[in-house]
Amino acid sequence: MKRIKRYFPFSLQDLFRTAGIMALAALFCFLLKPLSDSDFHVPLIFVLAVLLISLTTEGYLYGLVSSVLAVFFVNIVFTYPYFQMDFSMTGYPLTFLCMFAVSIITCTLTTRVQQGEQLMLEAEREKMRANLLRAISHDFRTPLTSMIGSTNAVLEADGHLSEAEKRKLLTDARSEAEWMFNMVENLLSITRIGADSATELHTEPELVEEVVGEAVSRFKRQYPGFPVQVDCQDSLLFVKMDAVLIEQVLLNLLINAAIHAEGATCAVVRVKREGGRAVFRVEDDGRGIEREYLPDLFEGRAPRGAGSAVSGDSRRNMGIGLSVCRTIILAHKGTIEAGNLPGGGASFVFYLPCMPQEEDYGLETEDTDR
């Protein structure tokens, strides 16, 4: 049963798309009929229609159904005698059999290409999740050991520690706890994507300004001493997204700037529309990233000796957080990249498909009416 649903999924959207493409093919043939004495172009038009249906729908169902419909539709509507089934005319049986075979093969090939792309995407997600889990399971031991050691030292001090020493130990323990909290948030984000890997990620139109504001607020609660500026050029920009996951991406990039950007004193989040995409930029004023390490930043591991990374244990979650960012953005059918600013500092940019402006205004009108 599961295999049947996998290869023959039903969708009203695909059904309407199939009906629309077949109707357009028929209309095009009717328009060309007065301009041509022959009907040899009709099978080609319907083969093209089957190809488009196979490319734009999921599974085999709609491509195969459109193949059968195309054969009978051409024979009944566009072949003399009209509106009658007649395979007795010379050449027509072979023509229709060839058309049916070509349609079936086209449907099968395009469907397999779609499934291959989906398998590649799922394999990429699984690889990233595996790398993330391996890295986190290894790195969890260090902060746990540190937290246990610090709290034990405070509890068993018996007056031998000064207030300053106690504060230092507790501050270190809190820092390690915050790091573990961020890692758990990343794990939950990956689990959230993993639950939807077999289907499309559930997204809803979200006001970008609100999503950015929530991410910055969460960051400031953890790093109150690291200022962040927000520059949203389009105040009514809506993007279909999972708001929780995109907030996690922005939070990871801001934490990366606060912890790993050497010499950075502040960060800026910029958002604007560029054509049909929403562009999110997180920039800092640090030293930037050494060019040779840019290709490895999103691979789930921190590059040794990167110019933007500080030394010590604080480097350990750099690659993990960026790997999570990449996984989330790919799940949203977007792209993410890193680079350096001309005047110094690192820049992380990700792109998400945004909604047409007329839809933005429609959503805002609905919100106002409420």
KEROZA-259667 format. One record per atom (N, C-alpha, C): residue in three letters; x, y, z. Coordinates in steps of 0.02 Angstrom, whole numbers, padded with zeros to 5 digits, always signed. Layout:
N
ALAXYZ...
***
This chain:
370
MET+00041-00060+00000MET+00000+00000+00000MET+00043+00063+00000LYS+00097+00061+00040LYS+00140+00119+00042LYS+00175+00131-00024ARG+00194+00076-00058ARG+00226+00083-00124ARG+00178+00113-00175ILE+00114+00094-00170ILE+00064+00122-00216ILE+00057+00197-00204LYS+00054+00218-00140LYS+00047+00289-00125LYS+00110+00327-00146ARG+00167+00293-00142ARG+00230+00326-00160ARG+00234+00339-00235TYR+00215+00289-00274TYR+00220+00296-00347TYR+00158+00326-00379PHE+00101+00323-00345PHE+00039+00350-00373PHE+00005+00395-00322PRO+00039+00449-00301PRO+00008+00494-00252PRO-00048+00535-00284PHE-00100+00549-00244PHE-00156+00589-00269PHE-00153+00659-00240SER-00162+00708-00284SER-00160+00778-00263SER-00208+00818-00307LEU-00252+00856-00274LEU-00299+00898-00312LEU-00261+00950-00354GLN-00207+00975-00327GLN-00167+01024-00364GLN-00140+00993-00428ASP-00113+00932-00424ASP-00088+00899-00484ASP-00144+00881-00531LEU-00203+00864-00504LEU-00260+00848-00546LEU-00281+00908-00587PHE-00287+00966-00554PHE-00306+01027-00590PHE-00252+01048-00640ARG-00189+01037-00621ARG-00135+01054-00667ARG-00138+01010-00730THR-00152+00945-00720THR-00157+00899-00777THR-00215+00919-00823ALA-00273+00934-00793ALA-00331+00954-00832ALA-00317+01019-00870GLY-00283+01066-00837GLY-00268+01129-00870GLY-00221+01121-00930ILE-00168+01081-00921ILE-00120+01071-00976ILE-00153+01035-01035MET-00194+00984-01021MET-00229+00948-01074MET-00278+00994-01110ALA-00312+01037-01072ALA-00359+01084-01103ALA-00322+01134-01148LEU-00264+01158-01125LEU-00225+01204-01166LEU-00200+01171-01230ALA-00179+01107-01225ALA-00157+01070-01284ALA-00214+01064-01335ALA-00274+01047-01309ALA-00332+01041-01354ALA-00349+01108-01386LEU-00347+01161-01347LEU-00362+01228-01374LEU-00312+01248-01427PHE-00248+01233-01414PHE-00196+01249-01463PHE-00207+01212-01528CYS-00227+01149-01523CYS-00240+01109-01584CYS-00300+01137-01622PHE-00353+01158-01587PHE-00410+01188-01619PHE-00391+01253-01656LEU-00347+01293-01625LEU-00326+01356-01656LEU-00284+01343-01718LEU-00245+01289-01719LEU-00202+01274-01776LEU-00239+01238-01832LYS-00297+01210-01816LYS-00332+01169-01866LYS-00349+01207-01930PRO-00374+01271-01927PRO-00388+01306-01990PRO-00325+01325-02028LEU-00267+01324-01996LEU-00206+01347-02028LEU-00167+01290-02062SER-00189+01228-02052SER-00152+01172-02079SER-00200+01120-02107ASP-00181+01091-02164ASP-00223+01039-02195ASP-00210+00970-02165SER-00154+00961-02131SER-00137+00897-02101SER-00146+00900-02026ASP-00147+00842-01995ASP-00155+00838-01922ASP-00094+00805-01890PHE-00037+00806-01923PHE+00022+00773-01896PHE+00051+00811-01836HIS+00033+00875-01830HIS+00058+00913-01773HIS+00021+00896-01708VAL-00039+00867-01714VAL-00080+00854-01654VAL-00046+00805-01606PRO-00023+00746-01630PRO+00010+00701-01583PRO+00071+00732-01548LEU+00109+00773-01585LEU+00168+00804-01555LEU+00149+00852-01500ILE+00095+00890-01511ILE+00072+00937-01459ILE+00051+00900-01396PHE+00017+00844-01404PHE-00005+00807-01346PHE+00052+00769-01312VAL+00101+00748-01350VAL+00161+00719-01319VAL+00196+00772-01276LEU+00199+00834-01302LEU+00228+00889-01264LEU+00187+00901-01201ALA+00121+00897-01206ALA+00078+00907-01148ALA+00091+00853-01095VAL+00099+00790-01118VAL+00113+00735-01071VAL+00181+00747-01038LEU+00230+00772-01076LEU+00295+00787-01048LEU+00290+00839-00993LEU+00253+00893-01007LEU+00245+00946-00957LEU+00209+00920-00895ILE+00159+00878-00905ILE+00123+00850-00847ILE+00169+00806-00806SER+00209+00765-00839SER+00254+00722-00803SER+00306+00761-00764LEU+00328+00817-00792LEU+00379+00858-00759LEU+00352+00896-00699THR+00288+00915-00701THR+00260+00959-00650THR+00215+00924-00600THR+00207+00858-00605THR+00167+00821-00556THR+00210+00767-00524GLU+00186+00740-00468GLU+00223+00689-00432GLU+00197+00619-00449GLY+00244+00571-00452GLY+00225+00502-00464GLY+00208+00488-00537TYR+00183+00427-00547TYR+00167+00403-00614TYR+00095+00416-00635LEU+00051+00428-00587LEU-00021+00428-00600LEU-00042+00476-00655TYR-00024+00539-00648TYR-00050+00589-00694TYR-00016+00584-00763GLY+00047+00565-00765GLY+00080+00556-00829GLY+00050+00498-00868LEU+00038+00442-00833LEU+00009+00384-00867LEU-00063+00397-00889VAL-00103+00427-00846VAL-00172+00443-00864VAL-00174+00491-00923SER-00131+00543-00921SER-00130+00590-00977SER-00106+00557-01042SER-00062+00507-01037SER-00040+00471-01096SER-00099+00435-01129VAL-00138+00400-01089VAL-00196+00364-01116VAL-00247+00413-01144LEU-00261+00465-01106LEU-00310+00515-01129LEU-00287+00548-01194ALA-00222+00562-01199ALA-00197+00594-01259ALA-00208+00551-01321VAL-00195+00486-01315VAL-00204+00441-01372VAL-00277+00440-01395PHE-00322+00430-01348PHE-00393+00426-01366PHE-00421+00494-01385PHE-00396+00547-01352PHE-00420+00614-01368PHE-00402+00633-01439VAL-00340+00618-01459VAL-00319+00634-01527VAL-00359+00594-01578ASN-00370+00530-01564ASN-00405+00487-01612ASN-00477+00508-01620ILE-00509+00528-01564ILE-00581+00544-01567ILE-00593+00614-01594VAL-00555+00663-01569VAL-00570+00733-01583VAL-00536+00759-01647PHE-00474+00739-01658PHE-00435+00770-01711PHE-00420+00724-01770THR-00448+00664-01771THR-00436+00618-01825THR-00502+00601-01859TYR-00502+00606-01925TYR-00563+00590-01963TYR-00573+00514-01965PRO-00634+00488-01957PRO-00697+00525-01943PRO-00698+00550-01871TYR-00718+00613-01863TYR-00715+00646-01798TYR-00766+00618-01750PHE-00746+00617-01686PHE-00787+00593-01631PHE-00808+00520-01640GLN-00762+00482-01672GLN-00771+00410-01679GLN-00703+00377-01671MET-00702+00317-01641MET-00640+00279-01636MET-00630+00241-01700ASP-00574+00255-01736ASP-00561+00221-01799ASP-00486+00211-01807PHE-00463+00149-01795PHE-00393+00133-01803PHE-00380+00097-01869SER-00430+00096-01914SER-00422+00057-01975SER-00387+00096-02031MET-00380+00162-02023MET-00349+00202-02075MET-00274+00187-02079THR-00247+00188-02139THR-00177+00170-02151THR-00131+00217-02113GLY-00087+00188-02074GLY-00036+00227-02039GLY-00056+00250-01970TYR-00121+00258-01958TYR-00142+00284-01894TYR-00129+00236-01835PRO-00143+00170-01842PRO-00128+00127-01785PRO-00056+00130-01762LEU-00009+00129-01811LEU+00062+00133-01793LEU+00078+00200-01762THR+00050+00254-01789THR+00062+00321-01762THR+00039+00327-01690PHE-00020+00301-01677PHE-00047+00307-01609PHE-00010+00261-01560LEU+00010+00201-01584LEU+00049+00157-01540LEU+00116+00188-01522CYS+00148+00219-01572CYS+00212+00253-01559CYS+00203+00311-01511MET+00149+00349-01521MET+00136+00405-01477MET+00125+00382-01405PHE+00086+00327-01398PHE+00073+00301-01331PHE+00138+00277-01299ALA+00180+00243-01337ALA+00244+00218-01310ALA+00289+00276-01290VAL+00294+00327-01333VAL+00335+00385-01317VAL+00309+00420-01255SER+00244+00426-01248SER+00214+00459-01190SER+00230+00420-01126ILE+00223+00354-01128ILE+00237+00313-01069ILE+00310+00318-01049ILE+00355+00314-01099ILE+00426+00318-01085ILE+00444+00386-01056THR+00416+00439-01085THR+00429+00507-01060THR+00406+00514-00988CYS+00346+00489-00975CYS+00319+00493-00907CYS+00364+00456-00858THR+00385+00396-00877THR+00427+00355-00833THR+00494+00388-00819LEU+00526+00414-00872LEU+00592+00444-00864LEU+00589+00507-00821THR+00540+00550-00834THR+00535+00612-00795THR+00518+00598-00723THR+00476+00547-00711THR+00459+00530-00642THR+00520+00503-00605ARG+00561+00462-00640ARG+00621+00436-00608ARG+00671+00491-00593VAL+00675+00541-00638VAL+00720+00598-00625VAL+00697+00635-00562GLN+00631+00646-00556GLN+00605+00680-00496GLN+00620+00640-00433GLN+00610+00575-00436GLN+00623+00533-00378GLN+00697+00531-00361GLY+00740+00531-00414GLY+00812+00533-00401GLY+00833+00597-00367GLU+00804+00654-00387GLU+00820+00718-00354GLU+00797+00717-00282GLN+00737+00688-00270GLN+00712+00684-00201GLN+00756+00640-00158LEU+00780+00584-00186LEU+00824+00539-00149LEU+00890+00573-00133MET+00916+00612-00181MET+00979+00648-00169MET+00971+00699-00113LEU+00914+00734-00113LEU+00901+00783-00061LEU+00895+00750+00007GLU+00859+00693+00010GLU+00852+00657+00073GLU+00919+00630+00096ALA+00960+00606+00049ALA+01026+00580+00067ALA+01069+00636+00096GLU+01064+00696+00066GLU+01102+00753+00092GLU+01080+00771+00162ARG+01015+00769+00173ARG+00989+00784+00240ARG+01013+00732+00291GLU+01010+00669+00271GLU+01031+00616+00316GLU+01106+00623+00332LYS+01146+00641+00283LYS+01217+00650+00293LYS+01230+00706+00344MET+01194+00762+00335MET+01203+00818+00380MET+01180+00801+00451ARG+01124+00765+00455ARG+01100+00745+00522ARG+01149+00698+00556ALA+01177+00651+00517ALA+01225+00604+00546ALA+01288+00641+00570ASN+01313+00687+00529ASN+01372+00726+00549ASN+01358+00767+00611LEU+01298+00796+00613LEU+01280+00837+00671LEU+01276+00795+00734LEU+01243+00738+00729LEU+01236+00696+00788LEU+01303+00670+00813ARG+01347+00652+00767ARG+01414+00628+00788ARG+01452+00684+00823ALA+01449+00744+00794ALA+01486+00799+00823ALA+01459+00819+00892ILE+01393+00822+00898ILE+01363+00842+00961ILE+01374+00790+01015SER+01366+00726+00998SER+01375+00673+01048SER+01446+00673+01074HIS+01495+00691+01032HIS+01564+00694+01055HIS+01576+00756+01097ASP+01548+00813+01075ASP+01562+00876+01109ASP+01522+00886+01173PHE+01468+00847+01183PHE+01429+00854+01244PHE+01470+00834+01306ARG+01519+00791+01298ARG+01556+00767+01356ARG+01596+00823+01390THR+01625+00868+01349THR+01666+00921+01378THR+01626+00969+01422PRO+01570+00998+01397PRO+01533+01044+01440PRO+01502+01009+01500LEU+01480+00947+01493LEU+01453+00912+01550LEU+01505+00901+01604THR+01565+00881+01584THR+01619+00872+01632THR+01636+00938+01667SER+01638+00992+01627SER+01654+01058+01655SER+01600+01080+01705MET+01537+01071+01686MET+01482+01091+01730MET+01483+01052+01795ILE+01493+00987+01791ILE+01495+00945+01851ILE+01554+00966+01896GLY+01612+00977+01864GLY+01671+00997+01903GLY+01661+01064+01937SER+01633+01113+01902SER+01623+01180+01931SER+01574+01179+01988THR+01517+01145+01977THR+01466+01144+02031THR+01491+01103+02091ASN+01528+01049+02079ASN+01556+01011+02136ASN+01606+01053+02175ALA+01646+01092+02140ALA+01695+01134+02174ALA+01661+01185+02219VAL+01605+01213+02195VAL+01569+01262+02235VAL+01535+01228+02295LEU+01504+01170+02283LEU+01468+01136+02337LEU+01514+01108+02391GLU+01574+01087+02370GLU+01620+01055+02418GLU+01675+01102+02442ALA+01668+01166+02429ALA+01722+01213+02447ALA+01730+01220+02522ASP+01674+01218+02559ASP+01676+01225+02633ASP+01713+01289+02654GLY+01697+01344+02618GLY+01726+01408+02637GLY+01796+01421+02612HIS+01824+01376+02572HIS+01892+01385+02547HIS+01895+01427+02483LEU+01838+01442+02454LEU+01836+01482+02393LEU+01810+01552+02408SER+01840+01600+02376SER+01816+01669+02383SER+01754+01678+02340GLU+01718+01733+02351GLU+01659+01748+02312GLU+01676+01756+02238ALA+01733+01785+02224ALA+01753+01795+02155ALA+01766+01727+02121GLU+01797+01680+02158GLU+01811+01614+02130GLU+01746+01575+02119LYS+01699+01581+02166LYS+01635+01548+02158LYS+01598+01576+02097ARG+01599+01642+02091ARG+01565+01674+02035ARG+01596+01651+01968LYS+01662+01645+01967LYS+01695+01623+01906LYS+01675+01552+01887LEU+01672+01507+01936LEU+01652+01438+01922LEU+01579+01433+01899LEU+01536+01471+01932LEU+01465+01470+01913LEU+01454+01502+01845THR+01493+01554+01830THR+01488+01585+01764THR+01509+01537+01709ASP+01563+01500+01722ASP+01585+01450+01673ASP+01532+01396+01664ALA+01502+01374+01719ALA+01450+01323+01714ALA+01390+01348+01674ARG+01371+01412+01686ARG+01315+01441+01649ARG+01331+01445+01575SER+01393+01465+01558SER+01414+01469+01489SER+01409+01402+01453GLU+01431+01349+01488GLU+01428+01282+01459GLU+01355+01260+01452ALA+01312+01279+01501ALA+01241+01261+01497ALA+01208+01297+01438GLU+01226+01360+01426GLU+01199+01397+01369GLU+01220+01364+01303TRP+01283+01341+01300TRP+01306+01307+01240TRP+01265+01244+01227MET+01254+01205+01280MET+01215+01143+01274MET+01143+01159+01254PHE+01116+01214+01281PHE+01048+01234+01263PHE+01043+01249+01188ASN+01092+01285+01162ASN+01092+01299+01090ASN+01098+01236+01048MET+01139+01189+01071MET+01146+01126+01035MET+01081+01086+01036VAL+01046+01087+01092VAL+00982+01052+01096VAL+00932+01084+01048GLU+00933+01151+01044GLU+00889+01186+00997GLU+00905+01165+00926ASN+00969+01158+00910ASN+00988+01136+00842ASN+00965+01065+00829LEU+00973+01022+00880LEU+00950+00953+00873LEU+00874+00951+00860LEU+00836+00991+00896LEU+00764+00993+00886LEU+00746+01018+00817SER+00786+01066+00791SER+00775+01091+00723SER+00785+01036+00671ILE+00840+00998+00679ILE+00853+00944+00633ILE+00799+00890+00638THR+00777+00875+00699THR+00723+00827+00708THR+00659+00851+00675ARG+00647+00915+00679ARG+00587+00945+00648ARG+00588+00935+00573ILE+00647+00944+00542ILE+00653+00933+00470ILE+00648+00859+00455GLY+00679+00816+00497GLY+00678+00744+00485GLY+00608+00716+00485ALA+00564+00745+00525ALA+00495+00721+00527ALA+00458+00735+00463ASP+00481+00786+00425ASP+00448+00805+00364ASP+00487+00786+00302SER+00538+00744+00309SER+00582+00729+00252SER+00545+00693+00197ALA+00493+00654+00213ALA+00458+00617+00162ALA+00408+00661+00124THR+00391+00719+00151THR+00345+00765+00118THR+00374+00835+00118GLU+00335+00880+00090GLU+00357+00949+00088GLU+00357+00978+00159LEU+00406+01020+00175LEU+00409+01053+00239LEU+00347+01097+00246HIS+00315+01094+00304HIS+00254+01134+00314HIS+00274+01207+00324THR+00251+01250+00279THR+00268+01320+00282THR+00204+01362+00279GLU+00208+01421+00308GLU+00153+01468+00306GLU+00180+01538+00292PRO+00141+01582+00262PRO+00164+01651+00252PRO+00179+01685+00318GLU+00239+01710+00326GLU+00260+01743+00388GLU+00288+01812+00371LEU+00274+01861+00414LEU+00302+01927+00406LEU+00375+01926+00428VAL+00419+01939+00381VAL+00491+01931+00393VAL+00514+01975+00451GLU+00488+02036+00455GLU+00509+02082+00508GLU+00497+02052+00578GLU+00441+02017+00586GLU+00425+01987+00651GLU+00471+01928+00666VAL+00486+01888+00615VAL+00530+01830+00625VAL+00600+01853+00644VAL+00625+01905+00610VAL+00692+01931+00625VAL+00692+01961+00696GLY+00639+01997+00713GLY+00636+02027+00779GLY+00636+01976+00834GLU+00601+01920+00825GLU+00600+01867+00875GLU+00669+01835+00882ALA+00703+01823+00826ALA+00770+01793+00829ALA+00819+01839+00864VAL+00816+01904+00850VAL+00861+01951+00883VAL+00846+01955+00957SER+00783+01953+00976SER+00764+01954+01047SER+00792+01894+01084ARG+00787+01835+01053ARG+00815+01775+01084ARG+00890+01781+01092PHE+00923+01809+01041PHE+00995+01817+01045PHE+01016+01865+01100LYS+00980+01920+01107LYS+00997+01971+01157LYS+00988+01944+01228ARG+00942+01897+01238ARG+00933+01868+01304ARG+00995+01826+01324GLN+01029+01797+01274GLN+01088+01757+01288GLN+01152+01798+01288TYR+01155+01849+01244TYR+01215+01890+01236TYR+01196+01964+01240PRO+01178+01987+01300PRO+01155+02056+01307PRO+01210+02107+01293GLY+01273+02088+01297GLY+01327+02135+01286GLY+01350+02141+01214PHE+01318+02105+01168PHE+01338+02107+01098PHE+01282+02141+01058PRO+01291+02204+01038PRO+01237+02241+01004PRO+01222+02214+00934VAL+01158+02216+00916VAL+01135+02194+00850VAL+01089+02247+00821GLN+01102+02267+00759GLN+01059+02313+00724GLN+01018+02275+00673VAL+00957+02299+00660VAL+00913+02267+00611VAL+00895+02318+00558ASP+00902+02297+00495ASP+00887+02340+00438ASP+00841+02302+00390CYS+00775+02312+00399CYS+00725+02281+00354CYS+00700+02333+00306GLN+00722+02329+00244GLN+00704+02380+00194GLN+00631+02373+00172ASP+00603+02312+00176ASP+00533+02301+00157ASP+00495+02280+00219SER+00456+02326+00246SER+00421+02312+00309SER+00363+02263+00300LEU+00338+02256+00239LEU+00282+02211+00226LEU+00304+02154+00181LEU+00359+02123+00198LEU+00385+02067+00159LEU+00363+02001+00191PHE+00325+01962+00153PHE+00302+01897+00176PHE+00339+01841+00140VAL+00358+01790+00177VAL+00392+01732+00149VAL+00360+01670+00178LYS+00348+01620+00135LYS+00322+01556+00159LYS+00380+01518+00191MET+00374+01504+00255MET+00428+01473+00293MET+00402+01438+00354ASP+00444+01397+00384ASP+00434+01374+00452ASP+00469+01424+00497ALA+00431+01467+00530ALA+00459+01523+00567ALA+00508+01500+00621VAL+00494+01445+00655VAL+00538+01421+00708VAL+00607+01403+00680LEU+00608+01371+00622LEU+00671+01350+00592LEU+00711+01410+00567ILE+00679+01457+00535ILE+00715+01516+00510ILE+00741+01558+00568GLU+00703+01562+00622GLU+00729+01596+00682GLU+00792+01562+00706GLN+00794+01495+00704GLN+00853+01458+00725GLN+00912+01473+00681VAL+00901+01480+00615VAL+00955+01499+00569VAL+00984+01566+00588LEU+00941+01616+00597LEU+00965+01683+00615LEU+01001+01682+00683LEU+00974+01644+00730LEU+01005+01640+00796LEU+01075+01609+00791ASN+01081+01555+00752ASN+01146+01522+00743ASN+01197+01570+00712LEU+01176+01608+00662LEU+01222+01654+00629LEU+01243+01711+00676LEU+01197+01735+00717LEU+01214+01788+00765LEU+01261+01761+00819ILE+01247+01700+00844ILE+01292+01670+00894ILE+01361+01658+00864ASN+01362+01638+00801ASN+01426+01628+00767ASN+01466+01693+00765ALA+01431+01750+00753ALA+01465+01815+00752ALA+01490+01834+00821ALA+01449+01821+00873ALA+01468+01841+00940ALA+01525+01800+00968ILE+01528+01735+00950ILE+01578+01691+00980ILE+01640+01684+00936HIS+01631+01677+00871HIS+01686+01656+00828HIS+01716+01712+00785ALA+01682+01769+00779ALA+01708+01823+00737ALA+01761+01861+00777GLU+01823+01849+00762GLU+01877+01880+00800GLU+01877+01956+00790GLY+01876+01992+00846GLY+01876+02065+00844GLY+01809+02097+00832ALA+01756+02058+00826ALA+01689+02085+00813ALA+01661+02118+00875THR+01630+02176+00867THR+01598+02212+00922THR+01523+02220+00913CYS+01497+02205+00853CYS+01426+02210+00840CYS+01408+02171+00777ALA+01343+02162+00766ALA+01319+02128+00706ALA+01260+02165+00677VAL+01248+02155+00614VAL+01191+02187+00579VAL+01153+02133+00541VAL+01086+02135+00548VAL+01043+02090+00510VAL+01007+02133+00458ARG+01018+02117+00395ARG+00987+02155+00340ARG+00940+02108+00301VAL+00881+02134+00285VAL+00833+02095+00246VAL+00804+02140+00192LYS+00800+02113+00131LYS+00769+02150+00077LYS+00745+02102+00023ARG+00703+02127-00020ARG+00678+02088-00077ARG+00722+02102-00138GLU+00742+02049-00171GLU+00778+02054-00235GLU+00741+02010-00286GLY+00700+02042-00327GLY+00661+02004-00375GLY+00612+01959-00339GLY+00616+01894-00352GLY+00571+01846-00321GLY+00601+01813-00260ARG+00654+01843-00231ARG+00687+01812-00173ARG+00691+01862-00116ALA+00688+01835-00056ALA+00702+01874+00004ALA+00774+01860+00025VAL+00813+01913+00035VAL+00884+01907+00050VAL+00896+01925+00123PHE+00925+01878+00160PHE+00941+01888+00231PHE+01017+01891+00237ARG+01042+01944+00268ARG+01115+01951+00278ARG+01129+01961+00353VAL+01178+01924+00377VAL+01203+01934+00445VAL+01277+01952+00440GLU+01293+02014+00458GLU+01361+02039+00449GLU+01391+02059+00516ASP+01457+02052+00521ASP+01492+02074+00582ASP+01550+02119+00562ASP+01582+02150+00611ASP+01638+02196+00597ASP+01704+02165+00620GLY+01709+02100+00619GLY+01771+02067+00640GLY+01822+02063+00585ARG+01869+02015+00591ARG+01923+02008+00543ARG+01901+01973+00479GLY+01846+01938+00481GLY+01824+01902+00423GLY+01848+01829+00423ILE+01836+01794+00369ILE+01851+01723+00363ILE+01906+01714+00311GLU+01956+01675+00328GLU+02009+01661+00279GLU+01979+01624+00219ARG+01999+01646+00160ARG+01967+01623+00098ARG+01970+01548+00089GLU+02024+01517+00109GLU+02031+01444+00097GLU+01983+01403+00140TYR+01953+01433+00191TYR+01908+01396+00235TYR+01835+01406+00218LEU+01821+01451+00171LEU+01751+01465+00154LEU+01713+01404+00128PRO+01744+01361+00085PRO+01705+01304+00059PRO+01685+01253+00111ASP+01718+01251+00169ASP+01705+01200+00219ASP+01661+01223+00277LEU+01639+01285+00275LEU+01604+01313+00333LEU+01538+01277+00348PHE+01504+01252+00297PHE+01438+01223+00306PHE+01439+01147+00307GLU+01498+01117+00318GLU+01505+01045+00314GLU+01499+01010+00382GLY+01479+01046+00433GLY+01469+01014+00498GLY+01531+01008+00540ARG+01585+01043+00520ARG+01646+01042+00560ARG+01680+01110+00557ALA+01712+01130+00609ALA+01746+01194+00610ALA+01814+01188+00578PRO+01831+01231+00530PRO+01897+01228+00499PRO+01952+01250+00547ARG+02003+01210+00553ARG+02058+01227+00598ARG+02096+01288+00572GLY+02105+01335+00617GLY+02145+01393+00599GLY+02107+01447+00561ALA+02041+01443+00558ALA+02003+01494+00522ALA+02014+01562+00554GLY+02021+01613+00511GLY+02036+01679+00538GLY+01980+01709+00579SER+01917+01687+00565SER+01861+01715+00602SER+01846+01677+00666ALA+01882+01623+00678ALA+01868+01583+00738ALA+01920+01594+00791VAL+01896+01596+00852VAL+01942+01602+00907VAL+01966+01533+00926SER+02021+01532+00964SER+02049+01467+00982SER+02013+01439+01042GLY+02026+01374+01057GLY+01998+01344+01116GLY+01933+01308+01102ASP+01898+01289+01157ASP+01837+01251+01152ASP+01780+01290+01120SER+01784+01357+01121SER+01729+01396+01093SER+01721+01386+01019ARG+01770+01355+00986ARG+01765+01341+00914ARG+01721+01281+00900ARG+01707+01240+00951ARG+01681+01174+00939ARG+01613+01173+00905ASN+01569+01224+00917ASN+01502+01220+00887ASN+01495+01264+00826MET+01551+01290+00800MET+01546+01334+00742MET+01519+01296+00681GLY+01551+01241+00663GLY+01529+01203+00605GLY+01461+01172+00614ILE+01445+01151+00676ILE+01381+01120+00689ILE+01324+01168+00675GLY+01329+01229+00703GLY+01276+01278+00693GLY+01267+01296+00620LEU+01321+01303+00583LEU+01317+01321+00512LEU+01290+01263+00471SER+01306+01202+00491SER+01278+01143+00456SER+01203+01141+00465VAL+01179+01156+00525VAL+01107+01159+00537VAL+01075+01213+00494CYS+01107+01271+00488CYS+01082+01325+00446CYS+01073+01301+00374ARG+01124+01268+00348ARG+01120+01245+00279ARG+01064+01194+00270THR+01056+01148+00317THR+01003+01098+00312THR+00935+01131+00311ILE+00924+01180+00354ILE+00860+01214+00358ILE+00845+01253+00294ILE+00895+01289+00269ILE+00884+01329+00209ILE+00871+01284+00149LEU+00907+01229+00142LEU+00895+01182+00087LEU+00824+01153+00092ALA+00801+01140+00153ALA+00733+01114+00161ALA+00681+01165+00139HIS+00698+01230+00141HIS+00653+01283+00118HIS+00664+01299+00044LYS+00704+01258+00009LYS+00720+01268-00062LYS+00755+01334-00073GLY+00798+01352-00026GLY+00838+01413-00033GLY+00912+01396-00038THR+00954+01447-00036THR+01026+01439-00038THR+01058+01482+00016ILE+01118+01462+00037ILE+01155+01500+00088ILE+01228+01501+00069GLU+01261+01556+00083GLU+01332+01564+00066GLU+01365+01610+00116ALA+01431+01608+00117ALA+01471+01650+00162ALA+01524+01687+00123GLY+01544+01744+00149GLY+01596+01783+00117GLY+01622+01837+00164ASN+01664+01880+00138ASN+01692+01935+00177ASN+01670+02002+00148LEU+01661+02050+00191LEU+01643+02117+00171LEU+01704+02155+00146PRO+01696+02201+00099PRO+01754+02239+00073PRO+01792+02277+00127GLY+01756+02303+00176GLY+01788+02342+00229GLY+01809+02301+00289GLY+01802+02236+00285GLY+01818+02193+00342GLY+01756+02164+00374GLY+01762+02105+00400GLY+01705+02072+00431GLY+01677+02017+00387ALA+01641+01971+00419ALA+01611+01914+00383ALA+01538+01930+00366SER+01514+01898+00313SER+01445+01907+00291SER+01416+01839+00274PHE+01361+01821+00307PHE+01324+01760+00290PHE+01258+01781+00258VAL+01244+01752+00201VAL+01185+01771+00162VAL+01146+01709+00145PHE+01080+01711+00156PHE+01037+01657+00130PHE+00977+01687+00095TYR+00954+01649+00046TYR+00900+01672+00002TYR+00841+01624+00008LEU+00780+01652+00014LEU+00719+01613+00015LEU+00671+01640-00037PRO+00634+01596-00070PRO+00583+01620-00117PRO+00531+01660-00079CYS+00514+01719-00104CYS+00465+01760-00070CYS+00401+01764-00111MET+00348+01785-00078MET+00283+01789-00110MET+00278+01851-00153PRO+00237+01849-00207PRO+00226+01909-00248PRO+00201+01967-00205GLN+00217+02028-00226GLN+00199+02086-00185GLN+00123+02093-00178GLU+00085+02074-00231GLU+00013+02081-00225GLU-00015+02035-00172GLU+00017+01975-00163GLU-00004+01930-00110GLU+00014+01958-00042ASP+00072+01993-00038ASP+00091+02025+00025ASP+00037+02074+00047TYR+00015+02116+00000TYR-00034+02166+00018TYR-00101+02134+00037GLY-00119+02079+00003GLY-00180+02044+00021GLY-00178+02017+00091LEU-00120+01988+00110LEU-00113+01963+00178LEU-00118+02019+00229GLU-00085+02075+00213GLU-00086+02131+00261GLU-00157+02158+00268THR-00197+02160+00214THR-00266+02183+00218THR-00307+02138+00262GLU-00296+02072+00255GLU-00332+02025+00298GLU-00314+02035+00371ASP-00250+02046+00386ASP-00228+02057+00454ASP-00260+02120+00483THR-00266+02172+00442THR-00294+02235+00464THR-00368+02227+00479ASP-00403+02188+00436ASP-00475+02178+00446ASP-00489+02143+00512ARG-00444+02098+00530ARG-00454+02061+00592ARG-00446+02108+00653
***
